[in-house]
Amino acid sequence: MRCKPNGLSMCVCALLAFIAYGSSASDLAIYAGPPNPGWISPGSVARETADIESGLGGMFPSMTTFRDGDEVGYDSPLGLWTQNHTSNGAADVLVISCGTMPSGLYQFPNVDPDGSPIEEFLDGGNVVINIADWFGYMSYEGGVRSADNAAAGAANIFDIPGLSFGSRVNAMTVNDNGRNYLPSLVDFSSARPWHLEQFAGTDWDVTTFADAGPDDADPAVAVNSVTGGVVAAIIQKDWPDPSDADDNRGEVVVEFVSNWLTAEGVITAVDAKGKASTTWGDLKAGR
């Protein structure tokens, strides 16, 4: 399934944005905090994080990795990074490599259903990428499970009442988008698929990379047609300790950023000569 703004119109918008605002390269942050260990182990978080750091570090002028102790409260290092990158003239990228939603981004349990730092970050035209566990469900900061946001976490962040990533139809088959953009992706069984019918009639346009029928997908990415915010949820399954040979989560995140986000003009990456290219992310400065 593919529903998104017309590519030509995005290119025109990016060119106009460059003329009006100039070009500003995107920054990257990774939250590699404590995971829900039944979904991804601490060792696997370390492996995914290392893969992402090595695969994406050269694309961004600034890359910051936040770990346990960096994520507690809106004034934490992670919380402040998110707030400082909400409206800074570029589409910045936050990867949640542990699959949990800390209080620095969204205070549990659903304390701020509207206007949390992560929602403001997305409303500012930025990118959030989640792997492993149900996006927004709960925190494990300090190594202790928080009170659950449950399904309301993602529903509030997306601003879609009733949104769910519950297990449903899980046997994912890689589609043409997956083959083109995510070459490391293989057919697999998801545990927390996107429920595509829940996005109908919303401001979110969804692109899928593997499908299990018309209404279930994983991975997928949603782009807000009003704010430009982007949420990708990738390989959301209980897979705590896969072998090195089988574990492809970090590689797929790298390919999603390197291939899809750049091809769609969502982010501004730094080229080999250290110069920023012009993309749709520059529009954020004018919002």
C-alpha positions as CSV (number, residue, x, y, z in Angstrom):
1,M,0.0,0.0,0.0
2,R,1.3,3.5,-0.8
3,C,-0.5,6.7,-0.1
4,K,1.6,9.9,0.0
5,P,2.0,13.4,-1.4
6,N,2.8,13.6,-5.1
7,G,6.6,13.4,-5.7
8,L,6.7,16.4,-8.1
9,S,4.9,18.7,-5.7
10,M,7.3,17.7,-2.9
11,C,10.3,18.5,-5.1
12,V,8.8,21.9,-6.0
13,C,8.1,22.6,-2.3
14,A,11.6,21.7,-1.3
15,L,13.0,24.0,-4.0
16,L,10.9,26.9,-2.8
17,A,11.9,26.2,0.8
18,F,15.6,26.3,-0.2
19,I,15.1,29.7,-1.9
20,A,13.3,31.1,1.1
21,Y,15.2,29.6,4.0
22,G,18.5,28.1,2.8
23,S,19.6,24.6,3.7
24,S,20.2,23.0,7.1
25,A,21.4,19.5,7.7
26,S,19.5,17.1,9.9
27,D,20.7,15.8,13.2
28,L,20.3,12.2,14.5
29,A,19.6,11.0,18.0
30,I,19.2,7.4,19.2
31,Y,17.5,6.4,22.4
32,A,19.1,3.1,23.5
33,G,17.7,2.8,27.0
34,P,16.4,-0.2,28.9
35,P,14.1,-2.4,26.9
36,N,11.1,-4.6,27.6
37,P,13.4,-7.7,27.7
38,G,10.7,-10.1,26.3
39,W,10.8,-8.1,23.1
40,I,14.4,-7.1,22.7
41,S,17.2,-7.9,25.1
42,P,19.8,-5.3,26.3
43,G,22.4,-7.1,24.3
44,S,20.3,-6.8,21.1
45,V,19.7,-3.1,21.8
46,A,23.4,-2.6,22.0
47,R,23.8,-4.5,18.7
48,E,21.1,-2.5,16.9
49,T,22.5,0.7,18.2
50,A,26.0,0.0,17.1
51,D,24.7,-1.0,13.6
52,I,22.7,2.3,13.4
53,E,25.6,4.4,14.7
54,S,28.1,2.9,12.2
55,G,25.6,2.9,9.3
56,L,24.3,6.4,9.7
57,G,27.0,8.4,11.5
58,G,28.5,9.7,8.3
59,M,25.1,11.0,7.0
60,F,24.6,13.5,9.9
61,P,26.8,16.3,11.2
62,S,25.6,15.5,14.7
63,M,24.7,12.1,16.2
64,T,23.9,11.7,19.9
65,T,23.1,8.4,21.7
66,F,21.0,8.6,24.9
67,R,21.0,5.7,27.4
68,D,19.7,4.8,30.8
69,G,19.6,7.9,33.0
70,D,19.4,10.3,30.1
71,E,15.7,10.0,29.6
72,V,13.9,10.7,32.9
73,G,11.5,13.7,32.6
74,Y,11.1,16.5,30.0
75,D,14.2,18.3,31.3
76,S,16.4,15.3,30.8
77,P,19.2,15.3,28.2
78,L,16.9,13.3,25.8
79,G,13.9,15.5,26.5
80,L,15.9,18.7,26.0
81,W,17.4,17.4,22.7
82,T,13.9,16.7,21.4
83,Q,12.6,20.1,22.4
84,N,15.7,21.9,21.0
85,H,15.3,20.1,17.7
86,T,11.6,20.6,17.3
87,S,11.7,23.8,15.2
88,N,15.3,24.3,14.2
89,G,15.0,24.5,10.4
90,A,15.7,20.8,9.6
91,A,13.9,17.5,9.7
92,D,15.7,15.8,12.5
93,V,15.6,12.0,13.2
94,L,15.1,10.2,16.5
95,V,15.6,6.4,16.5
96,I,14.2,4.4,19.4
97,S,16.4,1.3,19.3
98,C,15.0,-0.2,22.5
99,G,11.3,0.0,21.6
100,T,10.2,1.8,24.8
101,M,8.8,5.3,25.3
102,P,10.6,7.1,28.1
103,S,9.2,9.9,30.3
104,G,11.6,12.4,28.6
105,L,9.5,12.0,25.4
106,Y,6.0,11.2,26.8
107,Q,5.3,11.1,30.5
108,F,3.6,7.9,31.5
109,P,0.8,6.9,32.0
110,N,-0.6,9.3,29.4
111,V,0.0,12.3,31.6
112,D,0.1,14.7,28.6
113,P,-2.2,13.1,25.9
114,D,-1.8,16.3,23.9
115,G,1.3,18.4,23.5
116,S,4.0,16.0,24.8
117,P,7.6,16.6,23.6
118,I,7.4,13.7,21.1
119,E,4.1,14.9,19.7
120,E,5.5,18.5,19.4
121,F,8.6,17.0,17.7
122,L,6.5,15.3,15.1
123,D,4.3,18.4,14.7
124,G,7.5,20.3,13.9
125,G,8.1,18.1,10.8
126,N,10.6,15.6,12.3
127,V,11.1,11.8,12.2
128,V,10.6,9.1,14.8
129,I,11.6,5.5,14.1
130,N,10.7,2.7,16.5
131,I,11.7,-1.0,16.5
132,A,10.7,-4.1,18.5
133,D,7.9,-3.2,21.0
134,W,4.5,-1.5,20.5
135,F,5.3,2.2,19.8
136,G,4.5,4.4,22.8
137,Y,3.3,1.5,25.0
138,M,5.5,2.0,28.1
139,S,8.9,2.9,29.6
140,Y,11.5,0.6,31.2
141,E,13.7,3.5,32.4
142,G,15.8,2.5,35.3
143,G,15.3,-1.1,34.4
144,V,11.8,-1.1,35.9
145,R,8.6,-1.3,33.9
146,S,6.5,1.9,34.1
147,A,2.8,2.2,34.4
148,D,1.6,1.5,30.9
149,N,0.4,4.0,28.4
150,A,-1.0,1.0,26.7
151,A,-2.7,1.6,23.3
152,A,-3.5,5.2,24.2
153,G,0.2,6.1,23.9
154,A,0.4,5.7,20.2
155,A,-3.2,6.9,19.7
156,N,-2.4,10.1,21.5
157,I,0.9,10.7,19.7
158,F,-0.7,10.1,16.3
159,D,-3.9,11.8,17.4
160,I,-6.0,8.9,16.1
161,P,-8.5,7.7,18.8
162,G,-8.6,3.9,19.1
163,L,-5.3,3.4,17.2
164,S,-3.9,-0.1,17.9
165,F,-0.8,-2.2,17.1
166,G,-2.3,-5.4,18.6
167,S,-1.5,-8.8,17.2
168,R,-3.8,-9.6,14.3
169,V,-2.6,-10.9,10.9
170,N,1.1,-11.2,11.3
171,A,2.7,-13.2,8.4
172,M,4.5,-10.4,6.6
173,T,5.5,-10.7,3.0
174,V,8.0,-8.2,1.6
175,N,6.4,-6.0,-1.1
176,D,8.0,-4.0,-3.9
177,N,8.7,-1.0,-1.6
178,G,10.5,-3.4,0.8
179,R,12.6,-4.9,-2.0
180,N,13.5,-1.5,-3.5
181,Y,14.3,0.4,-0.2
182,L,15.0,-2.2,2.5
183,P,17.1,-5.0,0.9
184,S,17.9,-6.6,4.2
185,L,14.2,-7.1,5.0
186,V,12.9,-10.7,4.7
187,D,9.5,-12.2,5.2
188,F,8.7,-12.6,8.9
189,S,6.0,-12.9,11.5
190,S,5.2,-9.5,13.2
191,A,3.6,-9.3,16.6
192,R,2.5,-5.6,16.5
193,P,1.4,-4.9,12.9
194,W,0.1,-1.6,11.7
195,H,-3.7,-1.6,11.3
196,L,-4.0,0.3,8.1
197,E,-7.7,0.8,8.0
198,Q,-7.4,3.0,11.2
199,F,-5.5,5.6,9.2
200,A,-8.3,6.1,6.6
201,G,-9.6,9.6,6.7
202,T,-6.8,10.9,8.9
203,D,-3.9,13.3,8.0
204,W,-1.5,10.4,7.9
205,D,-0.4,8.9,4.6
206,V,1.0,5.4,5.0
207,T,3.6,3.5,2.9
208,T,4.2,-0.2,3.7
209,F,7.2,-2.4,3.1
210,A,5.8,-5.8,4.0
211,D,2.1,-6.8,4.2
212,A,-0.2,-9.5,5.5
213,G,-3.3,-8.8,3.5
214,P,-4.9,-5.3,2.8
215,D,-5.0,-4.0,6.4
216,D,-2.0,-5.3,8.2
217,A,1.7,-4.3,7.6
218,D,5.1,-4.1,9.2
219,P,7.3,-2.3,8.5
220,A,5.5,0.8,7.5
221,V,5.9,4.6,7.7
222,A,3.3,7.3,8.1
223,V,3.7,10.9,6.9
224,N,1.5,13.7,8.2
225,S,0.2,15.6,5.2
226,V,-0.3,18.8,7.4
227,T,2.8,18.9,9.6
228,G,5.3,16.8,7.7
229,G,5.9,14.6,10.8
230,V,7.1,11.1,10.1
231,V,6.6,7.9,12.2
232,A,8.1,4.6,11.1
233,A,7.6,1.4,13.1
234,I,9.9,-1.4,12.0
235,I,9.8,-5.1,12.8
236,Q,7.7,-4.8,15.9
237,K,7.9,-8.4,17.2
238,D,9.0,-10.3,20.4
239,W,12.5,-11.3,19.2
240,P,14.7,-10.8,22.2
241,D,17.9,-12.6,21.2
242,P,18.2,-13.4,17.5
243,S,21.5,-14.7,16.2
244,D,23.8,-12.2,14.5
245,A,23.0,-13.8,11.2
246,D,19.3,-13.5,11.6
247,D,19.0,-10.1,13.3
248,N,18.3,-7.5,10.6
249,R,16.6,-4.7,12.6
250,G,19.6,-2.3,12.7
251,E,20.3,-2.8,9.1
252,V,16.7,-2.2,8.1
253,V,16.7,1.1,10.1
254,V,19.9,2.2,8.3
255,E,18.4,1.3,4.9
256,F,15.1,3.1,5.7
257,V,17.0,6.3,6.5
258,S,19.6,6.0,3.8
259,N,17.2,4.9,1.0
260,W,13.6,5.9,1.8
261,L,13.9,9.1,3.8
262,T,16.5,10.5,1.4
263,A,14.7,9.4,-1.8
264,E,11.4,11.0,-0.5
265,G,13.2,14.2,0.4
266,V,12.2,14.0,4.0
267,I,15.7,14.6,5.5
268,T,18.6,16.8,4.7
269,A,21.7,14.7,4.9
270,V,25.4,15.7,4.5
271,D,27.1,14.6,1.3
272,A,30.6,13.4,1.0
273,K,32.0,16.9,0.8
274,G,30.2,18.0,4.0
275,K,27.7,20.1,2.2
276,A,24.0,19.9,3.1
277,S,21.6,18.9,0.3
278,T,18.2,20.5,0.0
279,T,15.1,18.5,0.9
280,W,11.6,18.7,2.2
281,G,12.9,19.1,5.7
282,D,13.7,22.7,5.0
283,L,10.0,23.4,4.9
284,K,9.9,23.0,8.7
285,A,11.6,26.4,9.2
286,G,8.5,28.1,7.8
287,R,5.9,26.3,9.8
